[in-house]
Amino acid sequence: MDAEFFKGKTVLIMGLGRFGGGVDVTEFACKAGAKVIVTDLASAQKLSDSIKKLEKFPDIEFHLGSHDPGDFEKADVIIANPAVPPDNEFLNLARCHNKLVTSQINIFFEMCPAPIIGITGANGKSTTAALTAHLLKSVSDERRAMNNRYVIASEAKQSQLAHYALRTTHYEKVWLSGNIGDQPLLMVLDQIKPNDLVVLEISSFQLEQLAQIQKAPKVSLLTNLMPNHLDRYGTFASYCAAKENIFKFQKPDESSPAVSIFNAEDNISVEWFERYKNDAGRTCIKFSTDDVNKKIRAAFSLPGQANLSNLAAAIAVAGHFGVDDDRIVGCLPEFVALPHRLELVSQIRGVRWYNDSKATTPESAIVAIEAFEQPRIIIAGGYDKNLPFELLGEKIARNVKAAILIGRTAQKIADAISNANLNKRTTHYAPRTTRIEIVNSLAEAVLLANHLAVSGDVVLLSPACASYDMFENFQHRGQEFSRLVRELDA
């Protein structure tokens, strides 16, 4: 498949998305010369931001507010948003009419000329992907600088520089994409060269789509596994099965084996390592936080054991590509937390405020709580993905002095904390119980947290839930939190 494949064809984009998720592939299809139709259940008003980004393509037909079966019968190609389940009735209709059903991620894998490093997991995949790209870029940037010096160097010096470059790395530019805010996949496709590397965060939804064409990254890494998206998958086993596609469809090529990287501190990851370690044409690697030596730890500023695990994962990939410890130590101080992931927003009168809006599962909120030793006030709650809150309730009861709860899940989380408080044993818990407050908005939550916090406290937005009941997405929620916090100090 190449861009010429789409020229002159009718391409139906299913799911533009309020957050611009379908803009990338819509623009790609337009530039490829396709006749483009966009269909989405949301209204034009709700999709206004995404539609505005496509104003330069006036020939796009927008069929919004519902799906028309006729569109799926007449289109040559249907490109589905990852949020659309594979068994969707309209996709099945298209298949019955022998239409090609594909996706943004599938097109990228079909057309990308460079090796792809794919990173997935329940938690930490965005930070791990960003860290991996950062470590790999430390070498590629050095090589480009060396190439510039090569041009003006003497013949003897040229020979020395060329030998050093070959010894240190065999890739040129490093590209980073995924749910991170960097360049969208298809818009950079024509710039990627065969001797580059692509670091790609991949969701379980995208892995389901890749399974349809039996493709996976050349280098695949799993950060961890714990329940998520049970509103879609129903069971944890089904969610895990979607994630396992990142290893299941890896294929070695003539030049090198497939590389599979597993977390030695995650039970399912260890189980999969044992499953795949003897496969012909596959190299299996395990990582753990013990792999991070003292020099590297001292250069790393992100808080918490989970971020240390993310770093260990990134080091496993970087080590495979020849990045040594000295380079890692040298470049780590430049790395900062990604937005909405334990991001320090402000310190006001001795209270530190952290935006962890990306924490959309109870387990990721537990990780955030464990990242701090100081007294904590947590703001949590949101859209209900049918995930259990018992463990989060116990963690809050044990470690948090106040929980301020919002959204649809507020009462569920409050009940989990209350039940844990009732079951406290004085040998394991402080005699006080966690203060629980349910409020109507994030603005109320921030004001109450400011009232309760004293110097030395940490206030943590770590919702443990998706955002769709109150916000457009987790980014919108995090931005609103950051704005409200900064207003406290205005």
N, C-alpha and C positions, 0 to 999 in steps of 0.2 A: 504493500500500500504506500502511495505517495500523494502529494497534494493534487497531482493531475487526476487522481482517481475521482475526486469530488467535482471536477469541472463539468458544468452543464447538468449535473444531477440535482434533483429536488431533495434537500436535506432538511429533516424535521428535528429541531432541537426540543427535547422534552424536559422542561424544567429550567427556566432561566434563573430562578432563585432571587430572593430579595437581597442576597449578599454578594451578587455578582458571580456566583459559581458557574453560570452558563455563559457569561460574557466572553470568556476566553475562546471557547469552542465555537460560538456563534461568529465571532470575528474571524476565526480561522477559516470557517466554511465560506464566509463571504469573500475573503481574499483568495480562496482557492477557486472561485468562479462558480459556486453553487447557487441555486435558487433556494433561499433560506426561509423557512417558516419556523416561528418560535411559538410553542404552546406551553401554557402554565395554568394551573388551577387558580393562582392568585390573580387579583385584578391589576389593571394598569397602574392604578394609584399606589398599590403596595409595591409594585415593581418599578416605580418611577426612577429610582437611582440607577438600577441596572439598565433600563431602557435608555436613559440619558447617555450612558457610555457608548451606545450603539447608534447615536444620531448620525454619524458619518456614513452609515449604510442605509440610505432611505428606501431601498427596495425590499428590506426585510418585511415579511408579513407577520404580524403579531395576532395570535389567536388565544386570547386570555380569558380567564374566568372559568374555563371548562376545557375538556379535551374533546375534539371531534373525531369519531372513529374514521371518518373519511380521510382525514389527514394521514392517518397511519396506513391506510390502504393505498394511497396514491404516491406517498413519498418513496424515493429510492433508498434512502438511508435514514435511519432513526438514531440519533445520538442522545442517550439517556443520562440524566443527572445521576450521580451516585446515590442520592436520596431515594430514587425510584427503585423499589424492590425488583429483583430479576423476574419474578412471576407476575408482575403487574399485568392486568387484563389487556391494556392497550398494547403493551409490548408483545404479548402472546398473539394478539390480533395481527400485528405486523409480521410476526414469524409465520403465521398461517398463510399470509399472502407472499411468503418468500422474500420479505424485505430484509436488508442487512440491518441488524440491531447492534450498535456499538456504543462506545463511550469515549469521553475525553482521554481517560487513562489508557484505554486500549489503543487509540490512535497514536498516542505518544509512544507507547512501547513498540508498536509496529514500525514507527518512522524514526525513532531516536538512533543516531549512529554511534553513540558513546555508551560505554558500560554504565549501568544503573546500580546504585547502592540504595536498596529499599529498606526503610526503617518503619516498623509497625509496633504495636503494643497497646495495652490499655492506658498506661500513663507514661509520660516522659518522652514520647516519640518526637514531638516538636523540638524540645530542647536537645535531645540526642542528635537529631538531624542537623540542627544549627551548630552544635559543638563539633560534629563530625566534619561538616563543611569547613568550619573555622580552622580545625587542625590541618586538614588537607590543603587548604588555601595557603597556609604558612609556607608550604613547600612550593606550590605552583607559583606563588607571588615571588618567592626567592629565585625560582628558575627563570621567570620572565626578566627579573632584574639582572640576572646573570647573563641572559641572552643579550640584553642591551649593552652590558659591559663587553661581551664577546665581540660585538661589531667593531668596537674601537680599540680592542686589545692587540698586542703584538702576536705574531704567529705562535711563539712558544707559550704565551699566556692563553691563547685561544685553545690550544691543545689541553692545557691544564684545566681550564674551565669546562670544556666539553666532557672530559673524563669525570669531573666531579658531578656534573649535571646527570650524566647517565647512571652514576653510582647512587644518586639520591632519589630519583623519581623517574617514572615513565609516563606521566600524564601532564597535561598542560593546564587548562582552565577548569575550575570547579564551579558547577552550577548547583544552586539550592532551590528547591520548590516544594510545595505541599501546602498545608494549612498554616502557613507561617508568615505570609505577607510579602514574600519575595516574588520574583517574576512568575506569572502563571505559565503552566506547562507549554502550551502550544505556541505562545507568542515568542518564545525564545528558541523554538525548534530549529529554525533555519540558521541560527548562529552557533549551534552546538557542533563540534568537530569530533571525528572518530577518536582522537587522542585526548579528549576531555573526560571528565567524570561528572556524573549527575547524582547528587544526593537528594533522595526523594522520600518525604514522609508519606506513608500510604495508609489509608483507613481500611477498616474491615469491609465497608461498602465497596470501595475500589477493588479490593482483593477478590470480592465476589465477581466483579466485572472482568477482571483479568483471568479468572478461572474459566470463563466462557471461551477464551482463546488460548487457554493453557500456557500462559506466559507468567514469568516471575522475574525479579531482578537478578542480575548476575551475582551480586553480593546482597544477602538478605539478613536482617537482624531483628530479633524480637526483644523488646525492652522488658516486658512482663505481661502477665495475664491475670485479670480479675474481672468480675461481672460488669458488663456495660451493654447498652443498647438492647436490653431485654424486652423493651417495647416492640422491637423489630424481630429479634431472634427467638424470643420465647424462653430459651434455655441457655445456660452458660455453655453447655456442650456445643450448641449450634454456633454461638459466637466464636468459640475456640476453633471450630471447623473452618469458619471464614478466615480467621487469622492464619491458620496453618497453610493456606494456599500460597503464602509467600515462600514456603519451602517446598511444597508438594510439586510445584511446576517449574522449579529450577532445573536448568539443563546445562551441562558442561558444553564447551565448544572445543574446537581443535587446539586453540592456543592456551587455554587455562581451564581449571575446574570451576564448578560453582562453589561459592563460599557461603556457609550457613553459620550464623553467630547467635549463640544462646546465652541466657542469663543463668549462671550457676546458682543464683540465690532465689530462683523462681521454680517451684515444683513442676509445673507443666513444661516450662522451658527445658528443664533437665530431662524430663521424660521424652521430649522430642529430640533432644541431643542423642539420647540412647537409640532412638528409632532410626535416625538418619546417619549416624557416625560411620557406618560401614558401607555406605552407598558408594559404588564406583563413580568416579568423576566428581566427587563432592569433598570439600574440605570443611570440617566442622570445628568450630572454635567456641570455647566457653569464656565468659568474662565474669568478674566479681569485683566488689569494692576493694578487696585485698590487693588487686592488681595496681592500685593507684598508690605510688610511693610517696614518701614524705615531701620530697621536693615539689612534686606535681600538686599535692594537696595544698601546700603553702601558697602556690600561685593561683589557686582557684577560689573565687570569691562567693560563689552561689551557696546559699545555706542548705543544710539538711542532708540526710543519708540518701534520699532519693536522687538528688542532684549528683551526689558522688557516684551513684550507680549509673546515671546518665553519662557521666564523664568516663567511667570505666568502659562503657559500651563504645563510646566514641574513640577511645584509645585502642580498643580491639580492632576497629576498622582502620584507623590511622596506622597502627602497627603493621597490619597486613600490607599496606601500601608504602611501607618503608619510612614512616615518620618517626624519628627517634625522640627519646625523652627530653633532650635539650631543646629541641624545637617546640615541643609541647609546653615546657616550662616557660619558654620565651614568649609564646603567643597567648597563653591563657589569661594573663592580666587584662588583655584587651577585650575579652569576652564578657558581655553583660547579659543579665536575664532578659529573656524575650518578654515582650509586652503581655500582660495578663497571666504571667506564670511566676508567682512569687516575686512580683515586681515591686520594689520599694517606691512608693508614691511620694511620701513626705515624712519628715520627722517634725512633730509639732509639740512643743512643750514637753519634750522627753518621750513622747509616744510615737512609735514607728507604725506606719500604716502600709499594709501590703495588699496589692491587687493580685489575687490568684483566681480570677474569673474563669480561667480555662479549666479549673477543677470542676468537672461536670459529673463526677461519680463520688460516692461516699469514700471509696478507697483513696482517691486523689486528695480529698479533703483531709483524711487521716494523715497522709504523707505531709501535707502542709503544716498540720498541727505539730507533728513530730519534728519539724525543721527548727523549732524554737524551744529554748529553755525558759524564756521569760514568761510572766503571766500573760495569758492570751484572752482576747475577746474575739469571738468568731461571728461573722455575718454569713448565714447559710440559708439555703432554700431556693426553690424555683420549680421548674417544670418536672412532672413526675414521669420518669422512665421505667417505673415498676422495679426499681432496685431496692434491696433491703437496707435499712438504716440502723440495725441493731448494733453493729460493730462501731459505727460512727457515734451512736449515742453513748456507748461505753467509753470511747476515746474522749469525747467531750466531757463526760461526767468526771473522768479521771484527771484531765489536763487543762480544762478551760474554765475560767472563772465566770464568764457570761456568754450565753449564746443568744444572738438576736436573729430571729427567723422571719423570712419573708416567703411569699409565693405559695403555690399550691401544696407544696410538701411541708410547709411550716409546722402544721400540727403533727404530721407523721414523725418529723425529727424531734419535736418537743416530747412526744410520747416515748420515743426511744431513749431520750436523755432521762426523762422522769423514771422510766422503768429501771435504768441503770443506777440512778440515784437511790432508788428504793432498795436495790440489791447490794449496796455498798457494804463492805466490811471495814471496820476501823483499822484493821491491820494493813489494808492495802490502799485506803483512801484517806484524804484529809477529812476531818469531821464536817466541814461545811458542804453544802450542795451547790451545784452549778446554778447560777441565776438564769432563768429562761424567760425571754420576752418575745412575743409575736407582734410584729408591726405591719403596717399596710404598704409600705414603700421602702425603697432603698434609701431615699432621702431621710425618712424617719429613723432608719437603722443607723445611718452615719451620725446623726445628731445624738441618738441615744448612746452610741459607742463613745462618742466624744465626752458625754456627760459621765460615763462610768470609768473611763480610762484615767490612770494616773501615770506619772513619769516612770518609765521603765517597762510599761506595758507594750504589747504588740496587738494591734487591731488588724484582723485578717479577714478579707473578703475571700472566702473559699466555699462556694455555694453547695458543692456536692451534687448539683443538679444542673440540667440544661436550663436555658434562659427563656425559652419561647413563650412562657406564660406572661412575661412582663417586658421583655426586650427583644430586639430583632435577632441578636446572636450574643455569644459570650463577649465579643469585642465591644459591642454597644454597652453591655452591662459593665464591663471593666472601665470603659471610657467615662461612663456616668459616675461610677464610684470615684475615679480619680478626680473628676471635676468637683464633686461634692467635697472631697477631702481638702482639695486646694482652697476651696472657698472658706473652710474653717480658719485658714491662716491668712486670709485676705485682709 
